[in-house]
Amino acid sequence: MKRLFLGLLCIIFLTLSSEAQFWKRKLNQLDQNKKKTGVWKNYWDDKGKKKMYKYHYKDGKEVKVAKVYHPNGKRSNKFRYYKNDVVKVKYYDKNGKLTQKGWARMEFSEKEIRYYYHGLWKFYLPNRKLDKSTFYLDGELMKTKDHEKNKGHSKNK
């Protein structure tokens, strides 16, 4: 019984100490090669209450999921990074409604990062109906399809 109690006590102690280390994780860090690493966050206000963005970096490249926010707190952009520098992208209006989504690529060189549309993109009306679809190849627009039936009688576009 005493062994069981000591074993449980050790497990609780190790769990609490590892959680404490997790919460002390530093933000906005550079590695030894001066490349961004780990979680990077910024805020619209000085108190750290209104998120501006949250990115994850490894070896200076974005990884996992990144989120960018409007000053009102609603999501502005969402980027999901995949292998081979492929990115799934979503853009939102100031009310948090999806306005467009599609695929992009990022190319990294020593001097710059090139971001460009690649693949299918969908653009949405404020009523969330599909407005048009486009297809890009290496940043060049190859094809556009309007979805007139979803526009109704609106002359705004």
DRENDRENDO-30293 format. One line per 4 residues: their letters; for each residue x, y, z of N, C-alpha, C. Coordinates in Angstrom, 1 decimal. Example, Ala and Ser with C-alpha at 12.3 -4.5 7.8 and 13.67 -1.06 7.14 Angstrom:
as	13.2 -5.7 7.8 12.3 -4.5 7.8 13.2 -3.3 7.8; 12.8 -2.2 7.1 13.7 -1.1 7.1 12.9 0.0 7.9
//
This chain:
mkrl	0.8 -1.2 0.0 0.0 0.0 0.0 0.9 1.3 0.0; 2.0 1.2 0.8 2.9 2.3 0.8 3.5 2.6 -0.5; 3.9 1.5 -1.2 4.5 1.6 -2.6 3.5 2.3 -3.6; 2.3 1.9 -3.5 1.2 2.4 -4.4 1.1 3.9 -4.1
flgl	1.0 4.3 -2.8 0.9 5.7 -2.5 2.1 6.5 -3.0; 3.3 6.0 -2.8 4.5 6.7 -3.3 4.5 6.8 -4.8; 4.1 5.7 -5.5 4.0 5.7 -6.9 3.1 6.7 -7.5; 1.9 6.8 -6.9 0.9 7.8 -7.3 1.4 9.2 -7.0
lcii	2.1 9.4 -5.9 2.6 10.7 -5.5 3.7 11.1 -6.6; 4.5 10.2 -7.0 5.5 10.5 -8.0 4.9 10.9 -9.4; 3.8 10.1 -9.7 3.1 10.4 -11.0 2.5 11.8 -11.0; 1.9 12.1 -9.9 1.2 13.4 -9.7 2.3 14.5 -9.8
fltl	3.4 14.4 -9.1 4.5 15.4 -9.1 5.0 15.6 -10.5; 5.3 14.5 -11.2 5.9 14.5 -12.6 4.9 15.2 -13.5; 3.6 14.9 -13.4 2.6 15.5 -14.3 2.5 17.0 -14.0; 2.4 17.4 -12.8 2.4 18.8 -12.5 3.6 19.6 -12.9
ssea	4.8 19.0 -12.7 6.0 19.7 -13.2 6.1 19.8 -14.7; 5.6 18.8 -15.4 5.7 18.9 -16.9 4.7 19.9 -17.4; 3.5 20.0 -16.7 2.5 20.9 -17.2 3.0 22.3 -16.9; 3.7 22.5 -15.8 4.3 23.8 -15.5 5.3 24.2 -16.5
qfwk	6.1 23.3 -17.0 7.1 23.6 -18.1 6.3 24.0 -19.4; 5.2 23.3 -19.6 4.5 23.6 -20.8 4.0 25.0 -20.8; 3.4 25.4 -19.7 2.8 26.8 -19.6 3.9 27.9 -19.6; 5.1 27.5 -19.3 6.2 28.5 -19.3 6.9 28.7 -20.7
rkln	6.3 28.0 -21.6 6.9 28.0 -23.0 7.1 29.5 -23.5; 8.2 29.8 -24.0 8.5 31.1 -24.5 7.9 31.4 -25.8; 7.5 32.6 -26.1 6.9 33.0 -27.4 7.9 33.8 -28.2; 7.6 33.8 -29.5 8.4 34.7 -30.4 9.9 34.6 -30.3
qldq	10.4 33.3 -30.4 11.8 33.0 -30.2 12.5 32.8 -31.6; 13.8 33.0 -31.6 14.6 32.7 -32.7 15.6 31.5 -32.3; 15.9 30.7 -33.3 16.8 29.6 -33.0 18.2 30.1 -33.1; 19.2 29.2 -33.0 20.6 29.6 -33.0 21.0 30.1 -34.4
nkkk	20.2 29.8 -35.4 20.5 30.3 -36.8 19.7 31.6 -37.1; 19.1 32.2 -36.0 18.3 33.4 -36.1 17.1 33.2 -37.0; 16.5 32.0 -37.0 15.3 31.7 -37.7 14.2 31.6 -36.7; 13.0 32.0 -37.1 11.8 31.9 -36.2 11.6 30.4 -35.8
tgvw	11.2 30.2 -34.5 10.9 28.8 -34.1 9.8 28.9 -33.0; 9.0 27.9 -32.9 8.0 27.8 -31.9 6.8 28.7 -32.2; 6.0 29.0 -31.2 4.8 29.8 -31.3 5.2 31.3 -31.4; 4.6 32.0 -32.3 4.7 33.5 -32.4 3.3 34.0 -32.3
knyw	3.1 35.0 -31.4 1.8 35.7 -31.2 2.0 37.2 -31.1; 1.0 37.9 -31.5 1.0 39.3 -31.4 -0.5 39.7 -31.1; -0.6 40.9 -30.5 -1.9 41.4 -30.1 -2.2 42.8 -30.6; -3.5 43.1 -30.8 -3.9 44.5 -31.2 -3.7 45.5 -30.1
ddkg	-3.8 45.0 -28.8 -3.8 45.9 -27.7 -2.5 45.6 -26.8; -2.2 46.5 -25.9 -1.1 46.4 -25.0 -1.3 45.3 -23.9; -2.5 45.1 -23.6 -2.8 44.1 -22.5 -2.8 42.7 -22.9; -2.7 42.4 -24.2 -2.7 41.0 -24.7 -4.0 40.3 -24.7
kkkm	-5.1 41.1 -24.8 -6.4 40.5 -24.8 -7.0 40.3 -26.2; -6.6 41.2 -27.2 -7.2 41.1 -28.5 -6.1 40.6 -29.5; -6.3 39.3 -29.8 -5.3 38.6 -30.7 -5.2 39.3 -32.1; -3.9 39.4 -32.6 -3.7 39.8 -33.9 -3.4 38.6 -34.8
ykyh	-2.5 37.7 -34.3 -2.1 36.5 -35.0 -1.5 35.5 -34.1; -1.5 34.3 -34.6 -0.8 33.2 -33.9 -0.2 32.3 -35.0; 1.1 32.2 -35.1 1.8 31.3 -36.0 2.7 30.3 -35.3; 2.9 29.2 -36.0 3.9 28.2 -35.5 5.0 28.1 -36.5
ykdg	6.2 28.1 -36.0 7.4 28.0 -36.9 8.3 26.9 -36.6; 9.0 26.4 -37.6 10.1 25.4 -37.4 11.1 25.7 -38.5; 12.3 25.9 -38.1 13.4 26.2 -39.0 13.1 27.5 -39.9; 12.4 28.4 -39.3 12.0 29.6 -40.0 10.9 29.5 -41.0
kevk	10.2 28.4 -41.0 9.1 28.2 -41.9 7.8 28.0 -41.1; 6.7 28.5 -41.6 5.4 28.3 -41.0 5.0 26.8 -41.1; 4.5 26.3 -40.0 4.0 24.9 -39.9 2.7 24.9 -39.2; 2.0 23.8 -39.2 0.7 23.6 -38.5 -0.3 24.6 -39.1
vakv	-1.0 25.2 -38.1 -2.1 26.1 -38.5 -1.8 27.5 -38.0; -2.0 28.5 -38.8 -1.8 29.9 -38.4 -3.2 30.6 -38.5; -3.4 31.5 -37.6 -4.7 32.3 -37.6 -4.4 33.8 -37.4; -5.1 34.6 -38.2 -4.9 36.0 -38.1 -6.3 36.6 -37.8
yhpn	-6.3 37.7 -37.0 -7.6 38.2 -36.6 -7.8 39.7 -36.9; -9.0 40.1 -37.2 -9.4 41.5 -37.3 -9.3 42.2 -36.0; -9.2 43.5 -35.9 -9.1 44.2 -34.6 -10.4 44.0 -33.8; -11.5 43.6 -34.4 -12.7 43.3 -33.6 -12.7 41.9 -33.0
gkrs	-11.7 41.1 -33.2 -11.5 39.8 -32.7 -12.0 38.7 -33.6; -12.7 39.0 -34.7 -13.1 38.0 -35.6 -12.0 37.5 -36.5; -12.0 36.2 -36.9 -10.9 35.7 -37.7 -10.9 36.4 -39.0; -9.6 36.7 -39.5 -9.4 37.3 -40.8 -8.9 36.3 -41.8
nkfr	-7.9 35.5 -41.4 -7.3 34.5 -42.3 -7.0 33.2 -41.5; -7.0 32.1 -42.2 -6.5 30.9 -41.6 -5.6 30.2 -42.6; -4.5 29.7 -42.2 -3.5 29.1 -43.1 -3.2 27.7 -42.5; -3.4 26.6 -43.2 -3.0 25.3 -42.8 -1.8 24.9 -43.7
yykn	-0.7 24.7 -43.1 0.6 24.4 -43.8 0.8 22.9 -43.9; 1.1 22.4 -45.2 1.3 21.0 -45.5 2.7 20.8 -45.9; 3.1 19.6 -46.1 4.5 19.3 -46.7 4.6 19.9 -48.1; 5.8 20.0 -48.5 6.1 20.6 -49.9 5.6 22.0 -50.0
dvvk	5.5 22.7 -48.9 5.2 24.2 -49.0 3.8 24.5 -49.6; 2.9 23.6 -49.4 1.5 23.8 -49.9 0.7 24.3 -48.7; -0.2 25.3 -49.0 -1.0 25.9 -47.9 -2.4 25.9 -48.3; -3.3 25.5 -47.4 -4.7 25.7 -47.5 -5.1 27.0 -46.9
vkyy	-5.8 27.9 -47.6 -6.0 29.3 -47.2 -7.5 29.6 -47.1; -7.9 30.3 -46.1 -9.2 30.8 -45.9 -9.2 32.3 -45.5; -10.0 33.1 -46.2 -10.1 34.5 -45.9 -11.5 34.8 -45.4; -11.6 35.7 -44.4 -12.9 36.0 -43.8 -13.1 37.5 -43.8
dkng	-14.4 38.0 -43.8 -14.7 39.4 -43.7 -14.6 39.8 -42.2; -14.9 41.1 -42.0 -14.9 41.6 -40.6 -15.9 41.0 -39.7; -16.9 40.4 -40.3 -17.9 39.7 -39.5 -17.6 38.2 -39.2; -16.5 37.8 -39.8 -16.1 36.4 -39.6 -16.7 35.4 -40.6
kltq	-17.3 36.0 -41.7 -17.9 35.1 -42.7 -16.8 34.8 -43.8; -16.8 33.6 -44.2 -15.9 33.1 -45.2 -16.1 33.9 -46.6; -15.0 34.5 -47.1 -15.2 35.2 -48.4 -14.5 34.4 -49.5; -13.4 33.7 -49.2 -12.7 32.9 -50.2 -11.9 31.9 -49.6
kgwa	-11.7 30.8 -50.3 -10.8 29.7 -49.8 -10.1 29.0 -51.0; -9.0 28.5 -50.8 -8.3 27.8 -51.9 -6.9 27.4 -51.4; -6.1 27.1 -52.4 -4.7 26.5 -52.2 -3.7 27.5 -52.7; -2.6 27.5 -52.0 -1.4 28.3 -52.4 -0.1 27.6 -52.2
rmef	0.9 28.1 -52.6 2.3 27.6 -52.4 3.2 28.7 -51.9; 4.2 28.3 -51.2 5.2 29.2 -50.8 6.6 28.7 -51.2; 7.4 29.5 -51.8 8.8 29.2 -52.2 9.7 30.0 -51.3; 10.7 29.4 -50.7 11.6 30.1 -49.9 13.0 30.2 -50.5
seke	13.5 31.4 -50.5 14.9 31.6 -51.0 15.6 32.4 -49.9; 16.9 32.6 -50.0 17.6 33.4 -49.0 17.2 34.8 -48.9; 16.7 35.4 -50.0 16.3 36.8 -50.1 14.8 37.0 -49.8; 14.0 36.1 -50.2 12.5 36.4 -50.1 11.7 35.1 -50.0
iryy	10.4 35.3 -49.6 9.4 34.2 -49.6 8.4 34.6 -50.7; 8.2 33.7 -51.6 7.2 33.9 -52.7 5.9 33.1 -52.3; 4.8 33.8 -52.2 3.5 33.2 -51.9 2.6 33.4 -53.1; 2.0 32.3 -53.6 1.1 32.5 -54.8 0.0 31.4 -54.8
yhgl	-1.1 31.8 -55.4 -2.2 30.9 -55.6 -1.8 29.7 -56.5; -2.3 28.5 -56.1 -2.0 27.4 -57.0 -3.2 26.4 -56.7; -4.0 26.1 -57.7 -5.1 25.2 -57.6 -6.4 25.9 -57.6; -7.4 25.2 -57.1 -8.8 25.7 -57.0 -9.0 26.7 -55.9
wkfy	-9.7 27.9 -56.3 -10.1 28.9 -55.4 -11.6 29.1 -55.5; -12.3 29.3 -54.4 -13.7 29.6 -54.4 -13.9 30.9 -53.7; -14.8 31.7 -54.3 -15.1 33.1 -53.8 -16.6 33.1 -53.4; -16.9 33.7 -52.3 -18.3 33.6 -51.8 -18.9 35.0 -51.7
lpnr	-20.2 35.0 -51.9 -21.0 36.2 -51.7 -21.3 36.4 -50.2; -21.8 37.6 -49.8 -22.1 37.8 -48.3 -23.2 36.8 -47.8; -24.0 36.3 -48.7 -25.0 35.4 -48.3 -24.5 33.9 -48.2; -23.2 33.8 -48.3 -22.4 32.5 -48.2 -22.6 31.6 -49.4
kldk	-23.2 32.1 -50.5 -23.4 31.3 -51.7 -22.1 31.5 -52.6; -21.8 30.5 -53.4 -20.6 30.6 -54.2 -20.8 31.6 -55.3; -19.9 32.5 -55.4 -19.9 33.6 -56.5 -19.2 33.1 -57.7; -17.9 32.6 -57.5 -17.1 32.2 -58.7 -16.1 31.2 -58.2
stfy	-15.6 30.4 -59.1 -14.5 29.5 -58.9 -13.4 29.9 -59.9; -12.1 29.8 -59.4 -11.0 30.0 -60.3 -10.0 28.9 -60.1; -9.1 28.8 -61.1 -8.1 27.8 -61.0 -6.8 28.5 -61.4; -5.8 28.3 -60.6 -4.5 29.0 -60.8 -3.4 27.9 -60.9
ldge	-2.4 28.2 -61.8 -1.3 27.3 -61.9 0.0 28.2 -61.7; 0.7 27.9 -60.6 1.9 28.7 -60.2 1.6 30.2 -60.2; 0.5 30.6 -59.7 0.2 32.0 -59.5 -0.5 32.6 -60.7; -0.6 31.9 -61.8 -1.2 32.4 -63.0 -2.7 31.9 -63.1
lmkt	-3.6 32.9 -63.3 -5.0 32.5 -63.5 -5.2 31.7 -64.8; -5.7 30.5 -64.7 -5.9 29.7 -65.9 -7.4 29.6 -66.3; -8.3 29.7 -65.3 -9.7 29.5 -65.6 -10.6 30.1 -64.6; -11.7 30.7 -65.0 -12.7 31.3 -64.1 -14.1 30.8 -64.4
kdhe	-14.9 30.5 -63.4 -16.3 30.1 -63.7 -17.1 30.9 -62.7; -18.0 31.7 -63.3 -19.0 32.5 -62.5 -20.2 31.6 -62.2; -20.7 31.8 -61.1 -21.9 31.0 -60.6 -23.1 32.0 -60.5; -23.6 32.4 -61.7 -24.6 33.4 -61.9 -25.9 33.1 -61.1
knkg	-26.2 31.8 -61.0 -27.5 31.5 -60.4 -27.5 31.8 -58.9; -26.4 31.9 -58.3 -26.3 32.3 -56.9 -26.3 33.8 -56.6; -26.2 34.6 -57.6 -26.1 36.0 -57.4 -27.5 36.7 -57.3; -28.5 36.0 -57.7 -29.8 36.5 -57.7 -30.0 37.7 -58.6
hskn	-30.7 38.8 -58.2 -30.8 39.9 -59.0 -30.0 41.1 -58.6; -29.0 40.8 -57.8 -28.1 41.9 -57.2 -27.2 42.4 -58.4; -27.1 43.7 -58.5 -26.3 44.4 -59.5 -25.0 44.9 -58.8; -24.7 44.5 -57.6 -23.5 45.0 -56.9 -22.2 44.4 -57.4
k	-22.2 43.3 -58.1 -21.0 42.7 -58.5 -20.8 42.8 -60.0
//
